[in-house]
Amino acid sequence: MFFTVNARNKGDERFTILQNGVNFQTEQGKLRVEFVSSDIVRVQYTKEKEFLGNGTIVCVPRTVKKVPFQVIQNGNDLSLLSDSLIVQVDLRNYAIKYKDVQSNRLLLAEKEINPREGERIYTENVIYNDDSKQIVKTADGEKEVKEVLRRDTIGYSWKYRNHFRWSEKEAIYGLGSHVEDYLNLRGKELHLCQHNLKAMVPVLNSTAGYGLLFDAGCGMLFKDKNKNSFIELEAAKQIDYYFMKGCTLDKVIGQYRLLTGQCPMMPRYIFGYIQSKERYKSSQEIIDVVTKYRQCQVPLDVIVQDWNYWPKGSWGYMKMDRNYYPSPANLADSIHALNAKLMVSIWPNPTNSPQTKDFITKGLMLERSVYDAFNPLARNLYWEYVNNEFFKNGFDAWWCDCSEPLDADWQNMPQDYSQHSHEERWKGNLKLLSDVLGAERSCLFSLYHSKGIYEKQRETSDRKRVVNLTRSSYAGQQRYSTITWNGDTHASWASFAQQIPAGLNFMATGCPYWTVDIGAFFTQRKSQWFWNGNYNQGVEDPGYREFYTRMFQYGAFLPLFRSHGTDTPREIWNFGKPGEPFYDSLLKTIHLRYRLLPYIYSLAGEISQNNYTISRLLAFDFADDSKVWDIKDQFMFGPAFLVCPVITPMYYDNGAAIPEEKEKKRNVYLPEKTTWYDFYTGKAYEGGQVIKADAPIDRIPLFVRQGSIIPMGPVIQHTGELPGKELEIIVYPGKDTDFTLYEDEGDSYNYEQGAFTTIKLTWNDKKKVLTLGKRTGKFDAMDKIRSMRIVLHTPNEQKSSKSKVIRYSGEEVKCKF
């Protein structure tokens, strides 16, 4: 290296060396650069006299440990060197560069001129006119509305910008779920806050080998246009970001979870099929639906009760109307007797109910009838209502809807509103959230709301794992066992296409559990801007049946497989009957999902133990192949499957049948440097090319990567039937590979004390030997002896695959072909 030591430059007052970093006093403000680990650097900058922090709970508490590093000065360059990173600060402008210590390769640089800037803004306390209070009915529920009486200036905050210089040879992903048709964020502009159709997670993940986490609770702006690239914090006490080095996107996610918390293990049942709609109207209807699934022998694991189960006139009250739900305990028992689980919708903004009055009386309610999730006493009281009505009565999972918890535009707006810019939606929603929650914490409600649900259920019982399906998200929320869905979408092929990259970007942040409303929430077109579906006849329209079937096939390869929406029923029998194409296609998709459960649940174990991501944009596995960087309609499902959703109609268009002669195919790019096998035919294709893949209505184009091991089970009716069943271990040869089969009790937190097993499956391609390693760990009800059929895939359409059946008792077994 070309650096020379300058005896810490004792006469230079521009910096002070700390235990793990350096303080800089600049003319513009204070800057601190510190190692959290040899791979993670925290950067703080403030215009205040001291670092005040942004007061979030994004990062988990950590003990400060000494990180070995050197400080080396060469003229105006001051470098901090760990055993992994060079962090180079230009003492003329205090711009930071991050380099790999081994290769001296530049990973990321801040802009040299004016890398950071801050503008003082004033904060307000909004006083509402209580006499103007009214309850307004919207598509998102009944909302309390008041006129603003006055705005009092109560202090100030800062709007900060941190400028970066991205490399031309990198793709950037993340920032959450935004239905804006973006995958690679290079050259894009994203307005970040929480509202319906937008779930913000301020994390970037780059193919260049690093990630960034911004620890602040305000709205933000990401811009990478016209050589003006920055992250803007709309209201924060300081810039506070973490540079996370990772040689792969997976490694970056590992660093992110080190900072913000690991993902708990989800229960096995949540990976089965989840049936929902807006809405079931009585206990008997819920029981009848599950009963019919069992009678039809269609697999099902979860049934969902959506909103309006409460007594009329008490919107959002966590109390079931006894006229239609006479006994919540009997309802839960009846569902459990049918070997299914019960999820219920709960809301943070009750109006005109005893619950509302209780929170107000105790000083635990914010304006606009939003409970104060930032207050631990309010979180405790919220859980009391959840527990007394639902958890004590055996309900299994929570659907925390409207966790933004306010939307400024979920009502009648101008007819052209849907065509307005994303900036306009951002400004209106961010203003409302800031008025009620405070500008510096306007995007944090869901994080604290999820914290309360998770921690209070854990305190109540360790026998049932927390499941929280929520519409909003934030950095760190994954540690509270949350699943995010993308909001109330409308049924159109264009919207469907946009949802795929939205989810891939969300999961690239390190929050691994994401899902959609299969079939879209709004199917019809009405006067409201959001009610913009193309199918006024719903399931009666064969065009909608095709649309739903294609979304269903896609949804089967998301972490959660869930149907939901309004306007039209969603149960499988509404799409035809056995022997008809749409019904048969849906059933075939459900069967495939259940056959893949051993594979999926093992990958869930990888999430919790090794920071994995199940549904993954292609750059996770093929970052060196720049052709995949912006492919929006293909993704990997675990290490084995390349999933290629069909996002255009092939059978019906605008209510009319498409001529039979139209090809039922779609173009698929097969990433380079590997061989791919068609999952259905076994035909082999070399990577690095575009092919036309068959896409009849009964299948989604699906390919398996050479060198894959896929554990599969039989078709079962619910996940509780899986233990004890014979497993099929399919090996796709061509290279050495391995896969870890994970099993546990399926629910409870005993796995945290080691109550789980793993079996490492290793394929030696040269010797054609699959080794089933010695089983590690144990748990109650573990199958001590398992029947396993080992299948060696033959890459030829005309030959049958080879197979052998073994009895596995926990000791190492070698299976040679």
N, C-alpha and C positions, 0 to 999 in steps of 0.2 A: 504493500500500500504506500501511497505517496504522502501520507500525513506525517507530521513531526510533532512531537510533544513540546509544549511550551510551558512546562512547570505550572500548569493550571492558570497561567496568565494572571498572576496575583494582582497586577495593577489594573486589570480590566474590570470596571464596575458594572458592566452591562449584564453580567450573569453571576449567579451564585450556585455552587454545586450542592445538591441535596443527597440524601441516602440513595435514592433510586433515579435521580434525574437532575434537572437544572432549572432554576428560576431565571427568568429574564425580565428586566424592567425596561420597557420600550417607551418611547415618547407617546405612543398611542394607547398603551395599557400594559397589564401584567400578563406574562406568558409563562406557563409551566409545562415542561416536557418530562414525563416520568415513565420508566419501565414498570409495568405490572408483572410481566414475566419477560423472559428473553425474546418472546414473539409478539408481545402486546405492549403498545405504548399508549399512554393517556395524555391527551393534549388539552390544557385548559387555558382560556384567554378571557380576560375581563377588562372592562373599562372602569370598574370599581377599584377602590383602594385595596380590597382583599378579595380572595376567592370565596364566594358565598355559596356556591353549589346551586343546582337547580331543584333540589328537594324532591327528586323522584325516587321511586323504588325499582327502577329499571334493573339495576345491578344488585346482585345478592351481596350481603355484607362479606367482606374479606379481610383477613389478617394481612397486614403489610409485612412482607418478607423482603429481605435484602436480595436484590438481583445484581449479580456481578456485572459490572460494566466499566468501560474506560471513557475518559473524557480527553479528546485530542483536538488541539487547535492548530489550524494552518491558516494564518492570516485572518481573514474575515469568516472563515468556515469553522464552526465548532461542531465536532462530531461526537455522538454518544454511541459506543459500540458495546453491544451484548454479544453472546456467542452465536447469535442468529441475525441481528439487524445492525445496520448503520443508520442512525438518525442524525442527519446533517442539517444544521441550522445556519443560515446565512445571517451573520451579525449586522449586516447593513440594512436588511429589510425583515429579518426574522421569518423568512419563508423556510419551510421544512421539506426535506427530501428523505424518502425511505428507500433504503437499498438492502439487498441481500448481502450478508457479510462474506459469504463464500465466493460469489461470482462478481460482486460489486454491481450487479444488475439493478437498475432503477425500477422500483416497484410503483411508486407514486410520488408526485411532487405537488406542493402547493404553488400557487401562482407567485412568481418572483416579485412583481410589483403589487403592493397593497394586498398581501395574502389574506388579511382579515380586516374587517371593518365593523363598526358598531354605531348605531344611531339611537339616541335616547327617545323613548316613546312614553306617553303618559297612560297610566292605568286608571280605570274608572270603577266606581261602585254604582251599579244600575239600581235605581229605586223604581219599583213598579207601583202602579195605581191599583190597589186592592179592590177598589170599587168597580174597576173595569173587568174583573175576572169573569171569564166565560170558558165553557168546555166546548171545544171544536172537534167535530168528528172528521177524521182523516182516514186515508187508507192504511195508515200506520197506527191506528187506534185513536182513542179520545184524548185530546191534549188540552192541558190548561194553558190559556192565553191571557196575558194582561198587557195593557198599554204601559209604555215607559213614561213614568212621571218626570224623572230627571236623571241626569248623569253627573255624579260628583267625582271630580278628580281626586284620587286618594294617594297617588304616588307615581312611580315611574318604573319602567322596565327597559329592556334593550332589544332592538332588532339587530341581529348580527348576521354577517355573511362570512363564510369561509370559502375562499376561492381555491380551486384545484386545477391541475393540468393533467388531464387523462392522456394515456398513450393512444396512438392511433391503432395499435395492435392489441387492443383488449376489448372485451365485452363486459358490460356491467349489468347486474340484475338486482332485484330486491325491491325495497320500499313498501311492500305490502301488496294488497289486492286492489287493483284499479281497473275497472272495465273500460279501458281506453285503447285496446288493441296494441299494447306495447309488450315486447319481450326484452330484447337488448335495449337498455335505456340510453345508449350513446345517441347523442343528437336530439334527445327528447326533453320535454319540460313536464314536470309532474307537480301538481298542487296537492299538498299533503295535509289532511285532517281526517276526522272521523265523520262519516255520514253514510246513509244507506247507499250501497254500491261502492263504498270506499272504506277499506280497512288498512290503516296506516301502521307501518312498522319501520322506524327510521334506521334501516340497516342496508348497506350495499355489499355485494359479493362479486368479485371480479375474477375473470380468467387470468389476470396477471399475477394472481397469487396473494391476494390480500382482501380484507373487508373493512368496512367502517361502520361503527355504531355511534349514533348521536344521542347523547343522554340529556334530553330536555323534554318537557311535557307540552310544548306549544305546537301550533301549526307550523308547517315548514314549506319551503319551496325548493325543488330540485331543478336545476337548469343546466343543460349542456348544449348550448347553441351559439354559433358564430364566435367560437373561441372564448366565450364567456361562460365559464363553468363554475357553479357554486352550489352550496347548500345554504339556505337562508332560514334562520330561526326567527319567528315572528315576535316572540316575547320571551326572553330568557335573561337570567342574571349573568350568564356567561356562556361562552362556547365550551362544550365539554364533549370531546369525541375520543373514541378508541380506534387506533390503527391495529388491525389484527392480521398478522402474517399467517398464511396457510398455503401450502403448495398446491392444494386443490380446493374446490368449492366446499367439499366435505370437511376439510381441515379447518377452513374459516368458520364453518358452523360449529365445529368443536370448540374453537376459541370463543365464539359468541356465547355458547351455553356455559362455558367456564365462567364467564362474566355475569350472565343473567340467570342461570339456573338450568338444571337438567329437566328432561321431560319425564314425568311419571308414566308408568305402564298403564295403558288403557285396558279395560276389561275385554275379554275375548268376544263377548256378545256384540260389542259395538262395531265389530268388523263384518258382521252379517248384514242382511238386508234390513233397511229401516223404512217403514211405511208411514207416510205422513200426508196430510192435506189440510187445507183451510176450509172446513174443520169438521171433526167429529163432534156431535152435539149431545151425546149422552153416554153414560157408562155402558148401556146395552149395545149401542152402536159400535163402540170400541171392541167389546167382547165378540160381537157378531162378525166383525171384520177379521179378527185373528182366527176365530173359529172357521171361517170360510177358507182362509189360507191353509189351515190344517186339513180341511176336507178336500181341498183341491190339490193337496200335496205340493204346494209351492213354498219353498223355504222362506222363513221370516224370523227375525230376532227381536225387533223393536217396533212398537206402535207408539205414535206420538199424539198427545192431546194438545192442540193449539189453543189459542186465546178464547175469550168469551165463555169460559166455563163458570165464571163467577156470577153472583146474583145480579140481575138486571139493575142498572143504575149505579153499580159499584165497580167501575172500570178498573181493571188491573189488580183487584183485591185477590190475595192468595187464599181464597176460600171457594170451594166448589158449591155451586147451586144444588142444594139437596133435592130439588124437584127433578133434576136430571142426572145427578150423581149422588144417589142416596147414601152411599158409604164408600169413601175413598179407599179404605182398607179392603173392603170386599172386591172393589174394582181391581186393585193391585193383586190380590190373591187369585182372582179369576184369570188374570193375564198370566201370572206365574204358573198356574195350573195348566195352562196351554203352552208352557215352555217358551214364553216370550217375556220381554222387559217393557217397562212403561216409562216414557219420557214426557215431561210436562213443561209447557211454556210459562215462564215467570218474567215479570216486567219490573223495571226500576222506577216507574212513574205512575203510581196509582192515583186516581182522581175520585173524589166523592165517595170514599169508603171509610169504614172504621179504621182500616190500616192507615189511610192518609191522615186521619185525625190523630191517631196515636203518634205517628212520627212528628207531626207538627207540634203537638202538646209537649213532646220531649225535646224539642229543639233540634231535631235530626232530619229536617226537610229543607232542601234548597228551594229556590224559586222555581216556578213552572212545575211544581209537584214532582220534583226529582229528589229521591232520598240521597242523603249525604254520604256516598260511599267512601269518601276520604276520611270519615270519622269512624274509628273502630267501634264506638257505641252504636252507631247506625248500622254498621255491618252485622253486629251481634243481634240487633233487633230484627233486621231483615231475615237472618237465618232462623230466628225463632218462628217467624211466620212460615218459612219454607219447611222447617222441621215439623211443626205442629200439624200442618195440613197434609204434608206429602211424605217427608222422609220417615217419620214415625209410622206412617201407614203403608210403607213398603214400596213407595215410588223409587225408581232406580236412577234417573238421569234428568238433567236440567237443560232447558232450552232458554238461555238468557237473551231474550229478544230485546231489540231497541237499546243495546248497551252503549250507544253513542253518548248520551241518551236523548238527544234532541236533534230534530231536523228542521231547518228553516223553510224547506220547499216541498214538504210532503203533504201538499194540499193543492187546491186549484191555483194554477199558475197560467200565464199566457200560453196559448196553444203552441207557440213555437219554442217554448222553454227548453224542450229536449234538444233543440239545435244550438242552444246558447253555449258559450265557452265553458270549459271546466273551471276556469278562473272565476267565473261568476258564481257558480255553485259553491266553490271553495270560500269565496268571500262571505257569502250569505250565511253558510253553515258555521264557518269559523267565528263569525261575529256573534251568532247566537250562543254558541258554546262558550265563548269568552265572556259574554255578558253574565251567564248563569254560573259557570264553573270557575271563571278567572282565566285570563289570557295565558298565564304561565303553566296552567294545568288543564287546558282546554281539551287535550286529547288523551287524558289519562284515566277517564272514568272507568272504562272497561277493565283496565289493569287492576284497579282497586276493588271493583265489583267482583271480579274473578277471584281475587285474593280472599275476600270474605267468604265466598261460597266454598272454596277449597279448604281453607283453614278451619272453618267451623264444621264442615262435614268430617274432616279428619279428626277433630276433637270429639265428635259425637260417636264415631264408629270407625274401626279399621277393617270391617268386614266387607265393605262395598267401596269400590274405587270411584273416585269423582269423575263424572262426565259432564262437561259444560259446553254445549253448543251455543256459540255466541256470534252476534253480527258485527262486532267490533273487536279490535285487537291492538296490541302494542308490544314493543320490545320487552321481553321478560315474561310475557303472559303465558308462554308455553309451560312454565314451571307450575302453573295452577291447573293443569290438566284440561286445557281448553281446545276446542275445535272451532274454527271460524268458517262461516260460509259467506258467500260474496254478496248477499243482500237480495232485494226483491227485483229480480231481472224480468225481462219480457221475452215472450216466445217469438224469436226470429232467428233465422240462420246466421245473420250478421252478429247478433248478440251472443249466440252460442260460440261462434268462432273467437270472439273477444274474451270469453270467460276462460279459455284454456291458458293463454299466456298470463292472464291475471293470477290464476292459481299457481302457476309455475314460479312467478316472481314472488308471490307470498311465501311459498315453501322454501325458496332460495334464501330467505332471511334467517332461517333457523327455527321458524315456527312450522312444524311438520304436518300438522293436522288441519286440513282444509277440505271443503266440500261445496256442492252446489245444490240448488233446487232442481232436481231432474225434471225436465219438462218446462222449466221456467215458472216463476211465480204468477205473472200476469199472462194469460193466454189470449185474452180478447183485446180489442181496441175501443177505448172510450175517450171521453173528452179530456181527462187528466193526462198530463204529459207522460207520466210513468206507465199508464195503462196502455201500452203500445204494442200489444201482441198482434200476431197476424191470423189468429184462429178463433173467430167468434163462435164457431160451432164446437170448439173443444174436441173431445174424443170422437164426436160424430164426424169430424173432418178427417179423411184418410191422410191428408197432408200433415195434420198434427200428429197422427199416430206414427207416421214416418219420422217426424222431428223428434217426438218423445223417444222412440226406439233408438235413434242415433245418440241422443243425450244419455239414455240409459246405458248403452254400451260403453260410452265414455266414463260415466259415473262409476261403473264397476271397477275401474282402475284408478280411482281416487282412494285416499286413506279411508274415507267413509262413503258408503254407498246408500244414498238417501233420495227418495222421491218426495216432492212437496210442491204445493202451489194452490192457487185459487181458481175460480171460474169453472173448473171441470174436475170430475173425479180422477183419482190416480191409481186405484187398485188395478191389478193386472187383468181382471176379468172385464174391465171396461174397454179393453183394447182388442177384444175378440174372444175367441174360444179355442180350446185345443184343436189343432189341425189348421188353424188360420195363421197367416205369416207373421203378423205383429205379435200375437200372443205367444206363438212358438219361439219367436226371436227373444222376447223378454224372458221367457222361462229358460231358454238356453243360456242367456247371459247370467241369470241368477245361479244356475247350476254351475257355471264356470267359476263364478265368484266363490261359491262354497267349496268347490274342489280345491281352490287355491288357498284356502284358509291356513293350512300348515305353513305355507310359504309366507303369507301375509303376516301371520302372528309372529313368526320368526323375525321378520323385518321390523315389527313393532318392538320386539326385544332388542334389536340393533339400535333403534331410536333411543331407547332408555339407557342402554349400556355403552353404546359406541357412537352416539351423535349422528345417526343415519337419517336419511330422508327417503321416504318410500317413492312418492311420485316426484320425478326429478327432471328438470329441463336437461337437454342433451349435453350441455357443456359440463355437467357434473362428471360424466363418464368419457366425453370426447372433446375436451377443451382444446386439444391440438388441431382439431378439424374445424377450421373457421367456417366451413359451410353450414355447420349446425348452429352457429351462434344466434341466429335470428329465425330459426324454424319454430313457428308458433303453434303448429298443429300436430306435433309429434313429441313424445316424451318417453322416458324410461319408467317402468314400474318395477322397482328393485333392480338388481344387477342383471336380470335375465331378459325382461320383456321390453320390446320396442312397441309402443302403443300408437296407433295412427287413426284418430277419430275421423269419421266422415262428417263433414261440416257443410255439405251442399246437398240439396234434394236430388234424388235419383229416380223416384217413383211418382211423386206428385208435386206440382208446383202451382201455387195460387189456386188450389182446389181442383186443378185439372190433372189428369193422368199424363205422365211423361211417356212418349212413345217407347215401346218395349225395346227398340233397337238401340236406345241410348246405353252406352257402356256403364256397367255397374262396377266401376273401378275408380281408384284415386291414385295420384302420384305419391310415391313414398321415396324419401331419400334414406339410403342405408349408410350409416356412418362408416368411415373408412377403417382399414387395418383390422378387419375381422370378417368372419363369415356369418351370415344370417340365415335362419331357417324359418320358413313359413310354418306357423304353429299348427295350422290345420292340415296342410299337405305334406309337410316335411321337406319340401323342396329347398335346396341350398342356393344362396345368392352371395356373391362377393360384395363386400362393402365398397363405399366410394362411388356409388352410382344411384341414379334415379330409376325406379321401376314402376310399372303400372300394377298395383295390387288389386286382386279381386275384392269387391266390397258388396256382395249381395246383402239383402236386408237382414239376414240371420247371422251376420258376423261383422266384427270390427277388424280391419287389417291388423294383424298381430304377428310379430316376429320374435324369435328367440336368438340371443347372442351365442355364438360358438363359445364353448367352455362354460356352460351353465349347469347348475344342479338345482332342480325344482322339486321340492317335496309337495305332493298333492294328496288329497284324501278323496273319499267317495262323496257322492251327492248325499247330503243330509238335510233334514228339515229345520234344524237350528243348531247353533254352535255347541250347545250342551251335549249333542250326540257325538262330537268328534273324539273324545277320549276313548281309547280302546279300539278304534277302527284301524283297519290295515292302511298303512301309508304306501304311496307309490312314489319312489324316488327316481326321477327321470334325469338322466345324464345326457347332455348335449356335448359330445366330445370335440376335439380339435385343439385343445390346450389344457394345461394343468389348471385346476381350479378348486375352490372349496366353498362350503356353505355351512353355517351353523344353525342347526335345528333347535329352536327354543320352545320350551313348554313350561307351564306353571298351572296353578289352580284355576286360572281363568278370571278370578275376581279376588278381592281382599288385597291387603298390603303385606302379606307374608313374604312375598318375593323380596321385599326390602331387607328381610333377615336371611335371605339366601334360599328361600323355598322355591326353587326353580331348577330346571335341568337344561343342559346344553349337550348336544352331540355334534361334534365336528365331522362333516362329511368331506372327504378329500379325494379328488380324482387325479390319478397319475395317467396322463394321456399316452405316454410311450408304452407303459406296461399294461394299459387298459384295466386298471384296478381301481375300484372304489373302496376306500377305507372308511368304515364307520368307527369313529374313535370311541374310546371309553367314555361312558356317560359321566358327566360331572354334576354334582348336586342331587337334591331329592326334594320331594314334597309329598304331603299326604295325598292319597288316591292316585299316586303316580303309577302308570302302567309299567310294571317291572319287566314284562316280556311283551315285545311288540312284533307283529307280523309286518314285514316290509317287502314290497315287490320292487326290486331294482330293475329299472328299464334303461337300456342303452339305446339311445335314439340312433336310428340308421338314416343317414342323410340321402335317402333315395325314395322317391314316391312309390316305387314298385315293390320294395321289400318291407317286410314287417320288422318292427324293432325287436331286439333280443331282451329277454327278461329272466330274472331269477327271484325266487321267494326265499327270504331268510327269516329266522326267528332271532330277534335281537334282544339280549338279556342285560345289556349294559356294558359288556366287555367288548374290546375291539374286535371287529370282524372285517375281513378282506373279501371282497367280491370281485373275482377276476372274470373278464370276458375274453 
